Every structure is written in C-alpha cells, then in structure tokens.
Amino acid sequence: MTEEKKPFYIETQTGNGIRLPIEREIIEQLIFLTYQASSQSLDLPLGITIRLVDNEEGRLLNKNFLKKDKSTNVLSFIGNASEERKLGIDPPFLGDIIICLPVIETEAKDQGKNLIEHLQHMIIHGFLHLIGFDHQNDQEESIMKSIENQVLASSLVKELR
C-alpha cells in the first residue's frame, strides 16, 4: 500500500517554553484552504516550517533580516523550492513562517480577538507571503486582506476553531 501524497508537509517548531496551541493537522488544512483561495499554481508537494517563538527570538530575527529591532507578529522566509527539486529533495521547501506568540497574544487581547482565530490569521498571512503576496501598497494589501477574510470566513475554518 502506498502512502497518499499531501500537497503540503508542515513541520512545527516551538522556541523557549512555547507550546503549540493548535494541532499540525489544523495548520495543514489552513494552508491548503489558503492555497485554494489564492488561485496560485504551485508545483506540489511542498514543505513548510511553522515556528512559534518568544519575544527575544522574534526580535533577533526581525533585527537580523529586516533591520527592525523589535519583535513582530509574523515573518516569512522563502526557501528555494525549485533548486531543491532539482537536487531531488522531496518535498522541496517552500519556506518558514515565524510567529511571535507573545506579540499575537497581546494583539488578540488588545483587539478583542480570540487567540486561536488570530493565530490562524497569522498562519494564513505568513503563507500568503511565501507564495508571493505582499502589502507594500493599497492594492496589494486589499488583495491579501480579501483572501485572508475569505479563508477566515469559510465554514471549514470556523469548524477548525
């Protein structure tokens, strides 16, 4: 019997004393729903790492890569899937989504949001960055928010909460 190939292989990691508040299978479903809503075409399967970090690790990553000396809610780092595919790596690596849990906990509290719903939003947001979406101008931001809202409002995502 052969194992069915999944479109996305998710590895979860946590930093200093951080506990993953949702299951990896839920993250996989969120990623797949976001991929479908994005209308992008990717050469699947792909691997993605989701890492939840503390304020210090989040600050260091943001400082080293974006030159901003503060922690932020989500960072995305794109891998080199096409090169890995050429090297025979299966599945090739799409990239990393880094989420600073203390930042999103504070944001959820300040914005009156449920933490799990906000975490889901940050996973969706980070994945959209990995597949080429951005929010450098109003038009890009509008497209990105539209996809995020579509996924977050879907009945399937509501069932995951």
One Martini backbone bead per residue (centre of mass of N, CA, C, O) as a GRO file, in nm:
protein
  161
    1MET     BB    1   0.095   0.037   0.024
    2THR     BB    2   0.051   0.369  -0.055
    3GLU     BB    3   0.119   0.688   0.019
    4GLU     BB    4  -0.041   0.973   0.028
    5LYS     BB    5  -0.001   1.273  -0.112
    6LYS     BB    6   0.063   1.579   0.000
    7PRO     BB    7   0.076   1.917  -0.061
    8PHE     BB    8   0.157   1.965   0.252
    9TYR     BB    9   0.443   1.986   0.469
   10ILE     BB   10   0.438   2.015   0.820
   11GLU     BB   11   0.650   2.188   1.040
   12THR     BB   12   0.686   2.210   1.388
   13GLN     BB   13   0.794   2.479   1.606
   14THR     BB   14   0.949   2.567   1.927
   15GLY     BB   15   1.036   2.777   2.157
   16ASN     BB   16   1.088   2.900   2.454
   17GLY     BB   17   0.825   2.761   2.623
   18ILE     BB   18   0.653   2.692   2.377
   19ARG     BB   19   0.316   2.620   2.286
   20LEU     BB   20   0.116   2.457   2.071
   21PRO     BB   21  -0.232   2.554   2.027
   22ILE     BB   22  -0.227   2.377   1.760
   23GLU     BB   23  -0.265   2.153   1.523
   24ARG     BB   24  -0.104   2.045   1.243
   25GLU     BB   25  -0.361   1.963   1.081
   26ILE     BB   26  -0.484   2.246   1.088
   27ILE     BB   27  -0.259   2.388   0.941
   28GLU     BB   28  -0.283   2.228   0.680
   29GLN     BB   29  -0.572   2.321   0.617
   30LEU     BB   30  -0.517   2.623   0.606
   31ILE     BB   31  -0.311   2.616   0.378
   32PHE     BB   32  -0.492   2.482   0.165
   33LEU     BB   33  -0.722   2.692   0.165
   34THR     BB   34  -0.538   2.928   0.085
   35TYR     BB   35  -0.440   2.815  -0.178
   36GLN     BB   36  -0.716   2.798  -0.313
   37ALA     BB   37  -0.791   3.109  -0.275
   38SER     BB   38  -0.535   3.226  -0.443
   39SER     BB   39  -0.498   3.094  -0.741
   40GLN     BB   40  -0.246   2.941  -0.734
   41SER     BB   41   0.045   2.781  -0.889
   42LEU     BB   42   0.193   2.484  -0.771
   43ASP     BB   43   0.458   2.261  -0.714
   44LEU     BB   44   0.358   1.974  -0.590
   45PRO     BB   45   0.498   1.927  -0.316
   46LEU     BB   46   0.545   2.106   0.007
   47GLY     BB   47   0.745   2.259   0.249
   48ILE     BB   48   0.674   2.373   0.594
   49THR     BB   49   0.762   2.604   0.849
   50ILE     BB   50   0.641   2.636   1.185
   51ARG     BB   51   0.734   2.901   1.417
   52LEU     BB   52   0.729   2.948   1.760
   53VAL     BB   53   0.804   3.245   1.945
   54ASP     BB   54   0.963   3.466   2.126
   55ASN     BB   55   1.056   3.786   2.166
   56GLU     BB   56   1.363   3.750   2.127
   57GLU     BB   57   1.362   3.586   1.863
   58GLY     BB   58   1.185   3.784   1.705
   59ARG     BB   59   1.378   4.024   1.726
   60LEU     BB   60   1.632   3.898   1.599
   61LEU     BB   61   1.509   3.832   1.324
   62ASN     BB   62   1.413   4.120   1.255
   63LYS     BB   63   1.695   4.250   1.278
   64ASN     BB   64   1.861   4.065   1.078
   65PHE     BB   65   1.644   4.083   0.820
   66LEU     BB   66   1.481   4.390   0.868
   67LYS     BB   67   1.613   4.606   1.067
   68LYS     BB   68   1.424   4.548   1.331
   69ASP     BB   69   1.422   4.624   1.692
   70LYS     BB   70   1.163   4.408   1.697
   71SER     BB   71   0.894   4.248   1.748
   72THR     BB   72   0.670   4.039   1.554
   73ASN     BB   73   0.413   3.852   1.447
   74VAL     BB   74   0.525   3.799   1.132
   75LEU     BB   75   0.741   3.580   0.941
   76SER     BB   76   0.887   3.533   0.609
   77PHE     BB   77   1.078   3.260   0.451
   78ILE     BB   78   1.207   3.188   0.153
   79GLY     BB   79   1.284   2.937  -0.029
   80ASN     BB   80   1.430   2.679  -0.275
   81ALA     BB   81   1.242   2.472  -0.447
   82SER     BB   82   1.369   2.445  -0.730
   83GLU     BB   83   1.650   2.354  -0.636
   84GLU     BB   84   1.560   2.113  -0.463
   85ARG     BB   85   1.426   1.960  -0.691
   86LYS     BB   86   1.688   1.920  -0.857
   87LEU     BB   87   1.819   1.756  -0.598
   88GLY     BB   88   1.569   1.561  -0.489
   89ILE     BB   89   1.393   1.701  -0.291
   90ASP     BB   90   1.136   1.534  -0.079
   91PRO     BB   91   1.009   1.790  -0.020
   92PRO     BB   92   1.026   2.089  -0.101
   93PHE     BB   93   1.105   2.419   0.024
   94LEU     BB   94   0.921   2.703   0.071
   95GLY     BB   95   0.927   2.775   0.401
   96ASP     BB   96   0.899   3.017   0.666
   97ILE     BB   97   0.697   3.058   0.965
   98ILE     BB   98   0.705   3.324   1.197
   99ILE     BB   99   0.571   3.329   1.534
  100CYS     BB  100   0.494   3.564   1.784
  101LEU     BB  101   0.316   3.486   2.049
  102PRO     BB  102   0.318   3.740   2.238
  103VAL     BB  103   0.219   3.935   2.019
  104ILE     BB  104  -0.054   3.789   1.950
  105GLU     BB  105  -0.165   3.798   2.232
  106THR     BB  106  -0.176   4.105   2.256
  107GLU     BB  107  -0.342   4.162   2.004
  108ALA     BB  108  -0.591   3.999   2.081
  109LYS     BB  109  -0.654   4.154   2.337
  110ASP     BB  110  -0.660   4.450   2.214
  111GLN     BB  111  -0.880   4.340   1.975
  112GLY     BB  112  -1.084   4.119   2.083
  113LYS     BB  113  -0.955   3.835   2.023
  114ASN     BB  114  -0.907   3.523   1.945
  115LEU     BB  115  -0.621   3.349   1.951
  116ILE     BB  116  -0.672   3.128   1.738
  117GLU     BB  117  -0.776   3.316   1.517
  118HIS     BB  118  -0.515   3.487   1.503
  119LEU     BB  119  -0.326   3.257   1.437
  120GLN     BB  120  -0.460   3.177   1.176
  121HIS     BB  121  -0.412   3.448   1.038
  122MET     BB  122  -0.097   3.438   1.050
  123ILE     BB  123  -0.067   3.186   0.880
  124ILE     BB  124  -0.201   3.292   0.629
  125HIS     BB  125  -0.023   3.542   0.591
  126GLY     BB  126   0.250   3.394   0.572
  127PHE     BB  127   0.178   3.216   0.328
  128LEU     BB  128   0.122   3.441   0.126
  129HIS     BB  129   0.414   3.534   0.123
  130LEU     BB  130   0.537   3.263   0.014
  131ILE     BB  131   0.340   3.300  -0.265
  132GLY     BB  132   0.376   3.642  -0.328
  133PHE     BB  133   0.244   3.812  -0.127
  134ASP     BB  134   0.158   4.159  -0.043
  135HIS     BB  135   0.173   4.512   0.138
  136GLN     BB  136   0.307   4.786  -0.014
  137ASN     BB  137   0.011   4.850  -0.108
  138ASP     BB  138  -0.322   4.892  -0.138
  139GLN     BB  139  -0.372   4.670  -0.349
  140GLU     BB  140  -0.220   4.438  -0.214
  141GLU     BB  141  -0.369   4.453   0.056
  142SER     BB  142  -0.653   4.396  -0.055
  143ILE     BB  143  -0.596   4.115  -0.167
  144MET     BB  144  -0.494   3.984   0.091
  145LYS     BB  145  -0.743   4.043   0.271
  146SER     BB  146  -0.948   3.894   0.098
  147ILE     BB  147  -0.829   3.613   0.135
  148GLU     BB  148  -0.827   3.603   0.440
  149ASN     BB  149  -1.135   3.650   0.479
  150GLN     BB  150  -1.230   3.407   0.315
  151VAL     BB  151  -1.099   3.192   0.492
  152LEU     BB  152  -1.203   3.282   0.778
  153ALA     BB  153  -1.520   3.257   0.675
  154SER     BB  154  -1.512   2.975   0.643
  155SER     BB  155  -1.658   2.688   0.753
  156LEU     BB  156  -1.400   2.520   0.787
  157VAL     BB  157  -1.251   2.715   0.981
  158LYS     BB  158  -1.468   2.729   1.200
  159GLU     BB  159  -1.436   2.417   1.268
  160LEU     BB  160  -1.125   2.451   1.375
  161ARG     BB  161  -1.199   2.612   1.658
   0.00000   0.00000   0.00000
